[in-house]
Structures are given as C-alpha cells and as structure tokens.
Amino acid sequence: MAASTSAAVTEPPGLETQRKEIESLLQGHELRAGDTWYLVERRWYEQWKEYVETGDQNSSSFPGQIDNTDLFEELDSYHLKERLVENEDFVLVPAEAWHKLLSWYGMVDDQPALARKVVDLPSTVKVEVYPVEIFLCLHSNMENVVKAHFSHTIQKVMMKQFEVVEGAETRLWMKSSDTSCERLRNIHITVLDSCLSSGMTVIMEMRNADGTWPSSRPQIMRNSVEDQDSYRGQPGVCGLTNLGNTCFMNSALQCLSNTPPLTEYFLRSAYLEELNFTNPLGMKGEIAEAYADVVKQMWSGRHYSVVPRIFKTKVGHFASQFLGYQQHDSQELLSFLLDGLHEDLNRVKNKEYIELKDANGRPDQEVAEEAWRNHRRRNDSVIVDTFHGLFKSTLVCPECCKVSVTFDPFCYLSVPLPVSKDRVMEIFFVSLDPVAKPVQHRLVVPKAGKVFDLCSALSEMTNVPMVVADVFNHRFYKIYHADESLSCILDRDDIFVYELSSGSVEEDGDEVVLALYLRERSHYRDYGSGSSSYGTSLFGHPLLMAVPRGQCTRDALYHLFLQRTSLTDSQQGSGCQQQPSKTESDCCPQVNERQAKRKGCEFRRRKLLFTIQAVNSNGTTERGMGEDAQPYVAIDWDPDMKKKYYNENEAEKYVKHQSMEVPHQQTTVQLQECIELFTTVETLEEENPWYCPTCKKHQLATKKLDLWSLPEVLIIHLKRFSYTKYSREKLDIIVDFPLRHLDFSGFLLKKAGTNGEPPSRYDLIAVSNHYGGLRDGHYNAKQLNYISKDTILCLKTYGSQNQYTVIHFQYVFPSFTKYFSKTKL
C-alpha cells in the first residue's frame, strides 16, 4: 500500500532535538485500532540512531535518505518480501514520527511509503504488516477482476471501484475455489473479521428490479398469457405457490406482506443497516434476509406468483418443527417469524440484565413507563415499533390477599372464544321393535357429560336400558360404558343407541348382551387360508340384543335372531332335518352345561337361512377372548337365502326425527365479547401456581389481564383450536367484527388522548382463514392492498394454472387470525 512521499525536505533541528522528539513519540504512542504506522528498514534506522547520538552533524554515520530497498522483493512492483520480522528487518514508527523523519531526510526517489493500519484482533491489537490481497469483481462481469490490498470494509471500496450507484442493494460472495462460494452476510465486516485470506475473490451482485438476485433467481410461476419477464402488475398482488401443505405459511406471509409499516421498512432496505449478526437469540440475519427477498419479489410488480422455497428452507433450518411438508398452525408460524425478525433486527447488540420490579403500590403510569423503558433497553426493532403493546397483569393471593401488579409486553392478542357448555350430537336410535327403522336424532347434551347423559336425553321415548356404540364399517368400533366421557365421541362418529330389555345391563341380571354381526358366506370354500371354511364378508348395521342366559343355545338363538330381524314367517315349508346341535353354546360359555344336556334332542332337518358363529370384535371367527369379555356372534347368511329373504337396501333405511328438521344454527359472537373474556378474572391452574412473596409458598392466585397500551398494528389470534386433557376440538363459532373503526378505548386502562396519543381505533387490513377440522383443512388469506385499496383473496384454483384474483371486501369468513391497523385520523 503506497503512501505519498512528496513531503518537502526541511532544515532538521539539532541532532539531540531529533533524538528526543522521535524517542518521545515512540515511547508515548500506544497502538490504537485504525491508526497508521510506517515500516522503516532497520539498518537505516539504526544508522540514524547512531548518527544523532554522536552529536556531530559531519559524522560519517549520516544515514542519508530513507531507503527501504532491502524490504522489497523487486523494485519494479515494490512488493514486500515475505516473512519479514519486526526489529530484525524493519522497525515500526507512528505516523507523526514518520512524517518528521521524512521531512528531515527525504526518501529515495520513487519508493512508496510503507504505511500500515493498526487492527483490532480478538486477543490483541497489532500493526497489520501484510494486508490481505484479494481480487474483486462484479457478478455481471466476472472477467473484469481488480486486485486490492486492504483490511477495512469491502463493500464501500467495491462500490467506489466499480462505480455502483449509491443506494443500490448489494450483497457479497466469497469465492475460495472454482466450486466453493460463501455468502458474506455482514456487509460492514472487515477483511480480517470475514476470515478472507490472500488469493480469494470477492464477488458483488446487485438486486434485480423484480426483487430477485442474479445468483439465485427463484422458480417463478409463468403466466399462461404473458411471459414472466414482461409481466407488469399491481405491486403486492402476487401469489405464493403451495409447496405441499404450506398454505399455513403462505397465508401468514400474505397477511404480513400487506402490513404497511413493515413492508415499507423492507422495501426501502432499512433492514440492511439493522441486521444483527451477533445476537445469540437471533438467526444471524438469515430469516430477515429471506423474508426481505420474498417481500421484494411480491412487491416488484414483476411476478404473477413466486415460489417461497428458500424462505421455507430457512424456516425449517431454524425451527425444526416446520421441517418437511406436514400441516401446521398458521399462528405458530407467525409467532416464530415475528420473533425471528425481531431478534435478527434488534438494534440492541448487548442486552443488559434488568431485574424486574413489582409495583408495590406505585401508580400504574409510573410502573408501566418503567416496564416499557426496560423492555426497549433490551428489545428495540421494527417489530417492537410496529407490533408490541403492553399488558397489565394483576395477581391476588387467595390466602393473604397480596396484590402483585406487573406490566408485560405482547406481540399479539390470543383471545379465547366463548365456549358453550352444551354440545349437539347426532345419533341413530334403534328400538326393540323389529319392524321399526332406526331414527336419526339431534340431541343437546352437556359437553362434560357422560354416556348415560346421552341415554337420558332419549329417556322420554323409552324407560328401558340402552347401550351406546360407535359403528364403523359394519362392525362395532367401540361399545361404550355408561360412565365414559362424551369427549371420547367425535362429531364424525356414527353413534347408535340400542334399546334393550329391562335387566339386561345389570351385572347380576338374567340376560346377557350379545353383539350381533351380519355376514354373507361365499359360494366356495377358502382352501388358500389353510382351512376349508367358507369366506365371509360383513354387511348391514350390527345389532345389540339382550338374550336370556338360558336361551344361549344355537337353536334358541336362531329363533331369537329370526324374530329380531323380522324374518319369522320366512321359514315355513322348508322341510329339511338339521344335525343335532351342541347344547353348550359356542358363543356364550356361561350357559348351564347340565341344563343344555337335558335339553339335547334332534329336530327336523330343514334348510336354514343362516348359521351362527362365535366371532371376535372384528367379525372374524378367531375368538381369542376371555370368558368375561363382550360376547360377539355372527349370522352367516347363505348367499341364495340372503338374496331371497333379506332386503339389504330396505334394512339400512332410517327415518329422521323432527329434531333433524330444525336447521343447526351456528353461534355468532362479537369480537368485543372475546376481548371481554380475555380480560376476565381467572384462577391459576394447579400446574401453574404463583409464588406469593408474603406467604412464602405457591398459591392458586386469581389473575387478570388488562390492556394498557396497543401497538400500531394489532394482531388478534382467535383460539379456535381447543385442547384439554379430555377433548380436542375446533370451535366453529362465527366471530363478527367491524371492517373499520374497531374501537378498543373501552378496554384500555391508559385512556385515549394520554400524552397526545390518537384514539385506539383500528381498520381491518388482513385475515388468515382456516377451513376444516383438527386433522385436516386449508388456509387462505384476504388482505387489503394498502396501495390500491383493493382486497386480495389469495385462493388457488385447483386443476389449472395458479390463478389469483382481486375482489372487493364484502364478507369476512370465520377467521383464525386477524390483523388490524390503527385508523389514521
């Protein structure tokens, strides 16, 4: 690195004065990062010292002009020799001492001054004798390579070298080999901090007008009419391609991208100056940069739709729960993204420890201002500026009445929905009357109720015992006990309630409950399964029957089943003799063996409609169950007899009770009701007690949350997915809210107008909708384009090109997450 050597030679002072001045500068000058020091050839410097110490200006030890010839590899390039050692080959002098020596003695013609910078290394401060030699080029013209020696920041040097327009957004790549490139994320980093070594190449690229980067142009969905490169549309009106169950991510991105303060912040590249690469809670700026790329592409007006694959990869890298392509919660993704953006853009580089203080009777205004100041001392970002508000939390000890008041920041409101204590269930009632068809009912039962509550709701029709069962695929999926919780029953389950004769469900009764399956026997024996039995297949609805224990013989059951299936008259004139039956029932081991033997006799053989087999709960003949288990039997129909005597279509018909004629009305609540519920006093659960400083023990205190201050953009999360240790459900309550001027002044403890703040009224700008249930569903989004004021419905038209349309906001569907922006008055 050459420095000017054109300083005019002046008359030097006396030799003693020269010695004292230089020694004083050397002894009193400490190394400070950024200062400049100079290399002087050691032999010349030693000769100068000898000269000034003689005190004789005519001495033969006069050093002459400063000559660093021995330090150069060759005089043509003035390239410094390798492995020079301080105090053996050269000495270092501070800039002031150098300029004095240069003015007194001059320098050999054409030799450059060897100026070097002081650099701050992790463990020391030193003069960088050998600056890193790197090669610079632009991505658009990688043939034009410039060699440079420096240790300071690279970006400004490159922008000046290649005459890049001021304000252009750039990024740097470090190329260490023909195949290896690594991103230099911190554009303000020095050469030493970036671990660049001599011989490496640094490549600069500028962001394209469409928001993409030349080095990593993402997949872009092509418009079926116009080529993507010539497409020009409304900025922000841009689709996001579903990568496979990523609708939860796309809906959150669409809503967030139409939040004016945040989007404008990224579009004007203000984030570049605030990227925090050292925050241990952050993601080295990668989430912020990935989100910025998505926003800039969506708002370039050059894309019909983009593929957020890089963003999805980054999210999965830092939050493993979002790896792969499973369905997720849009609110969970939004929470992670806002937190990640905040930490990546946190202006606080070193977070100080702040001890939280309780109010201890101080005025709310004082405590709230203290809490907000403390929050901003550790958290200062565009996310805090835009989305953070303040709660007031009040805890009261139930024993000593100690009141604890704290103020806590929040990023969004997760509000509960009013939950009804009742539940509407649809069931099929099967009476004892063999000719009556099942009746479909719509019943209102307690959500926290038991199975017997379901039977009680039908008690007006009958006083006999009933059994509740879940029927699936022609078999009993589960037969419920009376004391089981109704939460075990899902809305999609096919629930049948069977009427039984009195005494049949009592433990010491004279009857036993049999589960009866209907099976059709095949025409041919199944030799391939290792047996010679006939194959069977289930059909129709299964039955539950109360059978006297004394009638658990095959012939007795045959007649009972004929009566239960209303087929009694179909047996007349069948003149065949049956083989003697076993008196001990295969299906009911409890039958009295002696009684069965006394009753053993032969009866006339006749052609049977069906045979009876003991089976397991799946309807197969391999029983594998104990004597105390629920007994299951199957009626195996001969195919010809079934076709002749059993009308399957007629048997599966049912009638609707008048309760089914009344349309099911969805509950509608106002959003303000949800906010009121959010601010209602509640008692802490046993799993989350509060430690009372007065009682010196954990207490189930009462807790109340109040809104103290609200942010510029308010996110409201409706807690539609309800999880308890007994049940899981999605609440389908319709939440109604105004599109403009949603007023929160009635909920704010800090009244409107305080400190000149505007009233807390909000306009709706975006909605993330979820359709479906807990196990499956789909997200889409509606948002107000803050430039065009059009409402965009991001909805994919399946089976064709990805088509997105702009519609006017007329109706808001039951939504999952809502974004509100303060009304501008």
Sequence and secondary structure as in RCSB ss.txt:
>XXXX:A:sequence
MAASTSAAVTEPPGLETQRKEIESLLQGHELRAGDTWYLVERRWYEQWKEYVETGDQNSSSFPGQIDNTDLFEEL
DSYHLKERLVENEDFVLVPAEAWHKLLSWYGMVDDQPALARKVVDLPSTVKVEVYPVEIFLCLHSNMENVVKAHF
SHTIQKVMMKQFEVVEGAETRLWMKSSDTSCERLRNIHITVLDSCLSSGMTVIMEMRNADGTWPSSRPQIMRNSV
EDQDSYRGQPGVCGLTNLGNTCFMNSALQCLSNTPPLTEYFLRSAYLEELNFTNPLGMKGEIAEAYADVVKQMWS
GRHYSVVPRIFKTKVGHFASQFLGYQQHDSQELLSFLLDGLHEDLNRVKNKEYIELKDANGRPDQEVAEEAWRNH
RRRNDSVIVDTFHGLFKSTLVCPECCKVSVTFDPFCYLSVPLPVSKDRVMEIFFVSLDPVAKPVQHRLVVPKAGK
VFDLCSALSEMTNVPMVVADVFNHRFYKIYHADESLSCILDRDDIFVYELSSGSVEEDGDEVVLALYLRERSHYR
DYGSGSSSYGTSLFGHPLLMAVPRGQCTRDALYHLFLQRTSLTDSQQGSGCQQQPSKTESDCCPQVNERQAKRKG
CEFRRRKLLFTIQAVNSNGTTERGMGEDAQPYVAIDWDPDMKKKYYNENEAEKYVKHQSMEVPHQQTTVQLQECI
ELFTTVETLEEENPWYCPTCKKHQLATKKLDLWSLPEVLIIHLKRFSYTKYSREKLDIIVDFPLRHLDFSGFLLK
KAGTNGEPPSRYDLIAVSNHYGGLRDGHYNAKQLNYISKDTILCLKTYGSQNQYTVIHFQYVFPSFTKYFSKTKL
>XXXX:A:secstr
 EE           HHHHHHHHHHHHHH    TT EEEEEEHHHHHHHHHHHHH  TT TT   SB  GGGEEET
TTTEE TT  BTTTEEEEEHHHHHHHHHHH B TT  EEEEEEEE SS EEE SS  EEEEEETTEEEEEEEEE 
SSBSHHHHHHHTT  TT  EEEEEE SSS EEEE  TT BTTTTT  TT EEEEEE  TTS  GGG   B   SS
S GGG    TT  EE   SS HHHHHHHHHHHT HHHHHHHHTTGGGGT  SS TTS TTHHHHHHHHHHHHHTS
S  SEE  HHHHHHHHHH GGG TT    HHHHHHHHHHHHHHHT S SS         TT  HHHHHHHHHHHH
HHH  SHHHHHH EEEEEEEE TTT  EEEEEEEESSEEE     SEEEEEEEEE S TTS  EEEEEEEETT B
HHHHHHTTTTT  S EEEEEEETTEEEEE  TTSBGGGS TTS EEEEE  TTTTSTT SEEEEEEEEEEEEEEE
 GGGTS  EEEEE S  EEEEEEGGG SHHHHHHHHHHHTT GGGGTT         SS SS TTS HHHHHHH 
        SEEEEEE TTS S     TTS  EEEEEE HHHHHHH  HHHHT  EE GGGTS     EEEHHHHH
HHHTS EE  TTS EEETTTTEEE  EEEEEEEE  SEEEEEE  EEE SS EEE   EEE  SS EE TTTBSS
 TTGGG    EEEEEEEEEEEE SS EEEEEEEE TTT  EEEE   TTSS   EEE      S SEEEEEE   
